[in-house]
Amino acid sequence: MTKRYDDPIEVELGGVLGAPLAFRWRGRRYPINRLLKYWREAGEAWDAGRAKDRECFRVEAAGGTYDLRLDRLAGREKSRWRMARVWD
């Protein structure tokens, strides 16, 4: 079972590929134990209002499995990292 979110998060990056090492969500820091999956979502580049370019990371951290999303098209005024989903 999963629950979808669209909450802003802070992400600590590192390693050779700059993958997430930890994230902060709702006032708590979650160290990442393992990267489970990576994928990219892109499309509709012809329509600036609907265009998307996102990097998605499914990670295992304290308390469960989480999908973190980096919006590569977000401007500086918005949080680029979001909590997308929590898996039970």
C-alpha positions as CSV (number, residue, x, y, z in Angstrom):
1,M,0.0,0.0,0.0
2,T,1.2,3.5,-0.8
3,K,0.3,7.1,0.0
4,R,1.0,9.9,-2.4
5,Y,2.4,13.3,-1.2
6,D,3.7,16.4,-2.9
7,D,5.6,17.9,0.1
8,P,8.8,19.9,-0.2
9,I,11.8,18.1,1.2
10,E,15.5,18.9,1.7
11,V,18.0,16.4,0.3
12,E,21.6,15.8,1.0
13,L,23.5,14.6,-2.0
14,G,26.8,12.8,-2.3
15,G,28.7,9.9,-3.7
16,V,30.1,9.5,-7.2
17,L,26.8,10.1,-9.0
18,G,25.4,12.8,-6.6
19,A,22.7,10.4,-5.4
20,P,20.6,11.3,-2.3
21,L,22.3,10.3,1.0
22,A,19.6,11.6,3.4
23,F,16.5,13.7,3.3
24,R,14.6,16.0,5.7
25,W,10.8,15.7,5.8
26,R,8.4,17.1,8.3
27,G,11.2,18.1,10.7
28,R,12.9,14.8,10.7
29,R,16.1,13.6,9.0
30,Y,16.1,10.3,7.3
31,P,19.5,8.7,6.4
32,I,19.1,6.6,3.2
33,N,20.2,3.0,3.6
34,R,19.8,1.9,0.0
35,L,18.9,3.2,-3.4
36,L,16.3,0.8,-4.8
37,K,15.4,2.3,-8.1
38,Y,16.1,5.4,-10.3
39,W,14.1,6.6,-13.3
40,R,13.4,9.8,-15.2
41,E,10.1,11.2,-16.3
42,A,10.1,13.7,-19.2
43,G,7.6,14.9,-21.7
44,E,5.4,17.5,-23.3
45,A,8.4,19.8,-23.9
46,W,6.4,21.6,-26.6
47,D,4.0,23.1,-24.0
48,A,5.8,25.1,-21.3
49,G,2.9,24.9,-19.0
50,R,2.7,21.1,-19.0
51,A,6.4,20.2,-19.6
52,K,8.1,17.9,-17.1
53,D,11.6,16.7,-16.5
54,R,11.9,14.8,-13.3
55,E,14.4,12.5,-11.7
56,C,12.9,9.9,-9.3
57,F,14.6,7.9,-6.6
58,R,13.0,5.1,-4.7
59,V,15.0,4.7,-1.5
60,E,15.0,2.7,1.7
61,A,15.3,4.7,4.8
62,A,14.3,4.6,8.5
63,G,10.6,3.7,8.7
64,G,10.1,2.5,5.1
65,T,10.5,3.0,1.4
66,Y,10.1,6.5,-0.1
67,D,9.9,8.0,-3.6
68,L,11.8,11.2,-3.9
69,R,11.4,13.5,-6.9
70,L,13.6,16.2,-8.3
71,D,11.9,18.6,-10.6
72,R,14.6,19.8,-13.0
73,L,12.3,22.5,-14.4
74,A,11.3,24.1,-11.1
75,G,12.4,27.7,-10.7
76,R,14.4,29.0,-7.8
77,E,11.3,30.2,-6.0
78,K,10.0,26.6,-5.6
79,S,11.4,23.6,-3.8
80,R,12.9,21.4,-6.5
81,W,12.8,18.2,-4.3
82,R,9.5,16.7,-3.3
83,M,8.3,13.7,-1.3
84,A,6.3,11.8,-4.0
85,R,5.2,8.6,-2.3
86,V,5.6,6.5,0.9
87,W,5.4,2.7,0.7
88,D,4.1,0.6,3.6
